[in-house]
Amino acid sequence: MVEIFKTNVSSKRLASKVLSALNAYMPGYCFNFDLDDCDRILRVQSQGCPVEINTIMRIVSGHRIEISLFED
């Protein structure tokens, strides 16, 4: 499954820090940022299980980053 989040991450350094935290806490997921997108997208992919949206939002917001689930 894939979920997409809108964030306010503005630098590669901050994105790298957040990705490290997410990978450490949730090693079974694939995470990546698209900082070139105007919504500073965080894409999350899981292997056959539902994405833990609330956990991801808690980890990211713990770094003082605004995050919301991207709505189509």
TIMI-2910 file (N, C-alpha, C, CB; in pm, 1 decimal, decimal comma, always signed):
<rs>
+----------+----------+----------+----------+----------+----------+----------+----------+----------+----------+----------+----------+------+
!      n_x !      n_y !      n_z !     ca_x !     ca_y !     ca_z !      c_x !      c_y !      c_z !     cb_x !     cb_y !     cb_z ! resn !
+----------+----------+----------+----------+----------+----------+----------+----------+----------+----------+----------+----------+------+
!    +83,9 !   -118,4 !     +0,0 !     +0,0 !     +0,0 !     +0,0 !    +88,4 !   +124,9 !     +0,0 !    -95,4 !     -0,3 !   +122,1 !  Met !
!    +35,8 !   +231,2 !    -57,4 !   +107,7 !   +357,6 !    -63,7 !    +20,5 !   +468,1 !     -5,0 !   +148,4 !   +391,2 !   -209,5 !  Val !
!    +80,8 !   +552,1 !    +76,2 !    +14,6 !   +671,6 !   +127,3 !   +103,9 !   +790,9 !    +95,6 !    -13,6 !   +660,6 !   +281,6 !  Glu !
!    +41,6 !   +903,3 !    +71,9 !   +114,1 !  +1025,4 !    +38,7 !    +75,7 !  +1132,8 !   +139,7 !    +83,5 !  +1071,9 !   -107,4 !  Ile !
!   +178,5 !  +1201,4 !   +190,2 !   +159,2 !  +1305,5 !   +289,6 !   +212,6 !  +1438,1 !   +237,1 !   +228,1 !  +1267,8 !   +421,8 !  Phe !
!   +146,8 !  +1545,3 !   +273,8 !   +191,5 !  +1680,8 !   +244,6 !   +268,8 !  +1729,8 !   +366,9 !    +70,1 !  +1776,3 !   +210,2 !  Lys !
!   +386,9 !  +1789,1 !   +346,0 !   +468,5 !  +1837,0 !   +457,6 !   +519,4 !  +1978,1 !   +428,6 !   +587,1 !  +1741,1 !   +483,7 !  Thr !
!   +590,3 !  +2033,0 !   +524,6 !   +656,3 !  +2162,0 !   +503,2 !   +809,2 !  +2147,8 !   +512,4 !   +606,0 !  +2265,6 !   +606,5 !  Asn !
!   +860,9 !  +2029,2 !   +486,1 !  +1005,7 !  +2006,2 !   +486,9 !  +1067,3 !  +2087,5 !   +373,0 !  +1039,9 !  +1852,8 !   +472,0 !  Val !
!  +1166,9 !  +2167,8 !   +406,1 !  +1221,1 !  +2258,5 !   +304,3 !  +1367,5 !  +2232,2 !   +268,9 !  +1207,0 !  +2400,0 !   +351,2 !  Ser !
!  +1432,7 !  +2141,3 !   +338,4 !  +1574,4 !  +2117,2 !   +308,8 !  +1603,8 !  +1967,6 !   +301,4 !  +1663,8 !  +2183,2 !   +415,3 !  Ser !
!  +1705,7 !  +1935,0 !   +224,6 !  +1748,2 !  +1795,1 !   +212,9 !  +1800,7 !  +1743,5 !   +345,9 !  +1855,8 !  +1779,9 !   +104,4 !  Lys !
!  +1864,1 !  +1830,7 !   +421,2 !  +1918,8 !  +1790,2 !   +551,0 !  +1806,9 !  +1748,2 !   +646,7 !  +2001,2 !  +1905,2 !   +612,7 !  Arg !
!  +1701,6 !  +1826,5 !   +652,8 !  +1588,5 !  +1792,1 !   +739,6 !  +1518,9 !  +1666,3 !   +688,8 !  +1488,0 !  +1909,3 !   +747,4 !  Leu !
!  +1502,0 !  +1655,3 !   +557,9 !  +1439,9 !  +1535,5 !   +500,2 !  +1520,1 !  +1411,5 !   +536,9 !  +1428,5 !  +1548,2 !   +346,8 !  Ala !
!  +1651,2 !  +1420,4 !   +528,5 !  +1737,4 !  +1307,4 !   +563,1 !  +1722,8 !  +1268,9 !   +710,2 !  +1883,4 !  +1340,9 !   +532,3 !  Ser !
!  +1715,0 !  +1367,5 !   +796,6 !  +1697,3 !  +1342,2 !   +940,1 !  +1564,7 !  +1271,2 !   +967,4 !  +1703,6 !  +1474,2 !  +1019,1 !  Lys !
!  +1459,0 !  +1317,3 !   +903,0 !  +1327,1 !  +1256,3 !   +920,8 !  +1325,7 !  +1115,0 !   +863,8 !  +1218,1 !  +1341,9 !   +853,6 !  Val !
!  +1384,6 !  +1096,1 !   +746,8 !  +1389,7 !   +962,1 !   +687,2 !  +1466,0 !   +864,8 !   +775,6 !  +1454,2 !   +967,8 !   +548,9 !  Leu !
!  +1572,7 !   +910,3 !   +837,2 !  +1648,7 !   +824,1 !   +928,9 !  +1562,3 !   +781,6 !  +1047,2 !  +1775,2 !   +896,5 !   +979,3 !  Ser !
!  +1488,1 !   +875,3 !  +1102,3 !  +1400,3 !   +843,4 !  +1215,6 !  +1290,8 !   +746,1 !  +1173,4 !  +1337,4 !   +971,8 !  +1273,2 !  Ala !
!  +1230,5 !   +769,5 !  +1059,0 !  +1124,1 !   +680,4 !  +1011,4 !  +1178,3 !   +540,9 !   +982,9 !  +1058,2 !   +737,9 !   +885,3 !  Leu !
!  +1292,2 !   +532,6 !   +917,3 !  +1351,5 !   +401,3 !   +886,1 !  +1392,1 !   +324,7 !  +1012,2 !  +1473,5 !   +419,0 !   +795,6 !  Asn !
!  +1438,4 !   +396,2 !  +1113,3 !  +1477,4 !   +330,0 !  +1238,0 !  +1356,5 !   +273,7 !  +1310,8 !  +1552,1 !   +427,3 !  +1328,9 !  Ala !
!  +1245,9 !   +347,3 !  +1309,3 !  +1126,9 !   +306,3 !  +1383,3 !  +1039,6 !   +210,1 !  +1303,5 !  +1045,9 !   +428,1 !  +1422,4 !  Tyr !
!  +1044,1 !   +221,2 !  +1171,3 !   +956,7 !   +141,4 !  +1085,0 !  +1037,3 !    +82,0 !   +969,6 !   +839,6 !   +227,4 !  +1030,6 !  Met !
!  +1125,0 !    -14,5 !   +997,4 !  +1216,5 !    -65,3 !   +894,4 !  +1149,9 !   -140,3 !   +779,3 !  +1315,3 !   -155,1 !   +958,0 !  Pro !
!  +1027,6 !   -183,2 !   +792,7 !   +960,6 !   -257,9 !   +686,4 !   +895,3 !   -171,0 !   +580,4 !   +857,8 !   -346,3 !   +745,6 !  Gly !
!   +909,0 !    -40,1 !   +592,5 !   +847,3 !    +52,9 !   +499,2 !   +953,8 !   +116,6 !   +410,7 !   +768,1 !   +160,9 !   +574,6 !  Tyr !
!   +909,7 !   +170,1 !   +296,7 !   +995,6 !   +249,8 !   +209,3 !   +945,0 !   +393,8 !   +214,7 !   +995,7 !   +194,1 !    +61,1 !  Cys !
!  +1035,0 !   +486,7 !   +242,3 !  +1000,7 !   +627,8 !   +255,1 !  +1083,1 !   +709,5 !   +156,8 !  +1023,7 !   +677,2 !   +399,7 !  Phe !
!  +1023,4 !   +815,2 !   +101,0 !  +1102,0 !   +912,3 !    +24,9 !  +1028,6 !  +1045,0 !    +17,9 !  +1131,5 !   +860,0 !   -116,8 !  Asn !
!  +1107,8 !  +1151,2 !     +7,3 !  +1054,6 !  +1286,1 !     -5,2 !  +1068,9 !  +1332,7 !   -149,4 !  +1126,6 !  +1383,2 !    +91,4 !  Phe !
!   +975,2 !  +1414,0 !   -192,7 !   +986,0 !  +1486,5 !   -318,6 !   +982,5 !  +1634,4 !   -282,4 !   +870,4 !  +1447,4 !   -420,4 !  Asp !
!  +1100,4 !  +1691,4 !   -260,0 !  +1109,6 !  +1831,0 !   -218,7 !  +1090,8 !  +1927,2 !   -335,1 !  +1242,7 !  +1856,6 !   -152,8 !  Leu !
!  +1093,6 !  +1876,8 !   -458,5 !  +1069,4 !  +1961,7 !   -574,8 !   +920,4 !  +1988,3 !   -595,1 !  +1128,2 !  +1897,5 !   -699,8 !  Asp !
!   +836,7 !  +1903,1 !   -537,1 !   +692,2 !  +1922,4 !   -544,8 !   +652,1 !  +2036,9 !   -452,0 !   +616,2 !  +1791,7 !   -507,4 !  Asp !
!   +555,1 !  +2116,7 !   -491,2 !   +514,6 !  +2231,1 !   -408,8 !   +457,1 !  +2188,1 !   -273,7 !   +412,0 !  +2315,0 !   -483,7 !  Cys !
!   +411,7 !  +2063,8 !   -262,5 !   +355,8 !  +2012,6 !   -136,5 !   +457,9 !  +1937,0 !    -52,3 !   +238,4 !  +1921,8 !   -165,5 !  Asp !
!   +584,8 !  +1934,2 !    -95,0 !   +692,7 !  +1867,4 !    -20,5 !   +648,4 !  +1726,7 !    +21,9 !   +733,4 !  +1951,5 !   +104,6 !  Arg !
!   +616,2 !  +1646,5 !    -76,7 !   +552,4 !  +1515,7 !    -58,9 !   +642,9 !  +1415,8 !    +12,9 !   +511,7 !  +1459,4 !   -193,8 !  Ile !
!   +582,5 !  +1344,0 !   +107,4 !   +643,6 !  +1226,2 !   +168,4 !   +563,7 !  +1106,3 !   +121,1 !   +646,4 !  +1235,6 !   +326,2 !  Leu !
!   +628,7 !  +1014,8 !    +49,2 !   +563,6 !   +892,2 !     +3,4 !   +604,6 !   +778,1 !    +94,5 !   +599,8 !   +860,7 !   -144,4 !  Arg !
!   +505,3 !   +698,1 !   +130,0 !   +529,1 !   +584,1 !   +218,4 !   +469,7 !   +460,5 !   +152,6 !   +467,3 !   +607,7 !   +360,7 !  Val !
!   +550,6 !   +356,2 !   +143,3 !   +504,4 !   +230,3 !    +85,3 !   +527,9 !   +118,4 !   +184,4 !   +575,9 !   +200,5 !    -48,4 !  Gln !
!   +424,3 !    +36,7 !   +203,3 !   +436,4 !    -80,2 !   +290,9 !   +429,0 !   -205,9 !   +204,9 !   +324,5 !    -80,9 !   +401,0 !  Ser !
!   +471,7 !   -314,1 !   +261,5 !   +470,8 !   -442,1 !   +191,4 !   +347,2 !   -522,0 !   +229,4 !   +598,0 !   -522,3 !   +222,8 !  Gln !
!   +234,0 !   -491,3 !   +167,6 !   +113,9 !   -570,1 !   +184,8 !    +31,8 !   -543,7 !   +309,3 !   +149,8 !   -708,1 !   +183,3 !  Gly !
!    +74,6 !   -454,8 !   +395,6 !     -3,2 !   -424,2 !   +514,8 !    -41,6 !   -276,1 !   +510,9 !    +77,1 !   -458,3 !   +645,0 !  Cys !
!   -147,7 !   -239,1 !   +580,5 !   -187,4 !    -98,2 !   +581,5 !    -76,8 !     -9,5 !   +640,6 !   -317,9 !    -80,4 !   +661,5 !  Pro !
!    -63,7 !   +109,6 !   +585,1 !    +33,4 !   +206,5 !   +634,3 !    -16,2 !   +261,9 !   +767,4 !    +56,2 !   +321,0 !   +530,9 !  Val !
!    +72,0 !   +267,2 !   +864,8 !    +37,4 !   +318,9 !   +997,6 !    +42,3 !   +472,1 !   +994,2 !   +134,5 !   +262,4 !  +1107,3 !  Glu !
!    -64,5 !   +530,9 !   +945,4 !    -71,9 !   +675,1 !   +921,6 !    -46,5 !   +754,7 !  +1049,0 !   -207,9 !   +712,1 !   +864,1 !  Ile !
!   -113,0 !   +719,7 !  +1156,8 !    -98,4 !   +796,9 !  +1281,2 !    +43,6 !   +790,4 !  +1336,9 !   -196,5 !   +746,1 !  +1386,1 !  Asn !
!   +106,9 !   +675,0 !  +1326,9 !   +244,3 !   +660,6 !  +1375,9 !   +338,9 !   +747,1 !  +1293,7 !   +289,1 !   +512,9 !  +1370,9 !  Thr !
!   +323,7 !   +744,7 !  +1163,4 !   +408,9 !   +825,3 !  +1076,0 !   +389,5 !   +973,8 !  +1105,9 !   +378,1 !   +795,7 !   +927,2 !  Ile !
!   +265,1 !  +1015,8 !  +1120,0 !   +237,5 !  +1156,3 !  +1148,5 !   +295,7 !  +1198,1 !  +1283,3 !    +86,9 !  +1182,1 !  +1146,1 !  Met !
!   +291,9 !  +1109,0 !  +1380,7 !   +347,7 !  +1139,7 !  +1513,6 !   +499,2 !  +1154,4 !  +1507,1 !   +310,0 !  +1029,7 !  +1615,1 !  Arg !
!   +565,5 !  +1064,3 !  +1436,5 !   +711,7 !  +1070,0 !  +1423,9 !   +754,2 !  +1197,9 !  +1351,5 !   +764,6 !   +945,4 !  +1348,4 !  Ile !
!   +689,7 !  +1226,3 !  +1240,9 !   +726,3 !  +1344,3 !  +1161,5 !   +695,9 !  +1473,3 !  +1237,7 !   +651,4 !  +1343,8 !  +1026,9 !  Val !
!   +579,7 !  +1482,1 !  +1297,0 !   +544,0 !  +1604,9 !  +1369,8 !   +631,6 !  +1622,6 !  +1494,1 !   +394,8 !  +1602,1 !  +1410,4 !  Ser !
!   +689,4 !  +1515,2 !  +1545,0 !   +783,3 !  +1523,5 !  +1656,5 !   +910,9 !  +1597,6 !  +1620,1 !   +817,5 !  +1385,3 !  +1705,2 !  Gly !
!   +935,3 !  +1615,0 !  +1491,0 !  +1049,5 !  +1692,4 !  +1442,0 !  +1007,4 !  +1835,8 !  +1407,8 !  +1111,6 !  +1624,1 !  +1318,1 !  His !
!   +893,5 !  +1877,2 !  +1461,4 !   +837,9 !  +2012,3 !  +1438,7 !   +809,3 !  +2038,3 !  +1291,0 !   +934,5 !  +2119,0 !  +1491,6 !  Arg !
!   +756,1 !  +1936,9 !  +1226,6 !   +720,7 !  +1945,2 !  +1084,8 !   +569,7 !  +1932,2 !  +1072,6 !   +793,5 !  +1834,7 !  +1000,9 !  Ile !
!   +511,7 !  +2016,3 !   +989,4 !   +369,4 !  +2003,8 !   +959,4 !   +350,2 !  +1889,9 !   +861,8 !   +311,7 !  +2136,0 !   +902,0 !  Glu !
!   +251,7 !  +1805,6 !   +889,6 !   +224,9 !  +1691,6 !   +802,3 !    +75,6 !  +1664,9 !   +800,5 !   +302,6 !  +1565,6 !   +848,8 !  Ile !
!    +25,2 !  +1632,2 !   +683,1 !   -115,2 !  +1593,7 !   +669,6 !   -126,0 !  +1491,0 !   +557,7 !   -206,1 !  +1718,0 !   +641,0 !  Ser !
!   -226,1 !  +1407,9 !   +567,9 !   -251,2 !  +1308,6 !   +464,0 !   -295,4 !  +1380,6 !   +338,2 !   -357,8 !  +1205,0 !   +509,0 !  Leu !
!   -234,7 !  +1347,9 !   +226,4 !   -266,7 !  +1413,9 !   +100,4 !   -402,0 !  +1364,2 !    +51,1 !   -156,2 !  +1388,2 !     -5,8 !  Phe !
!   -491,1 !  +1456,8 !    +25,0 !   -624,3 !  +1422,8 !    -27,2 !   -626,9 !  +1448,7 !   -176,5 !   -736,0 !  +1504,6 !    +44,6 !  Glu !
!   -680,8 !  +1352,5 !   -251,5 !   -689,6 !  +1368,4 !   -398,3 !   -778,0 !  +1482,9 !   -436,6 !   -741,2 !  +1241,9 !   -463,3 !  Asp !
+----------+----------+----------+----------+----------+----------+----------+----------+----------+----------+----------+----------+------+
</rs>
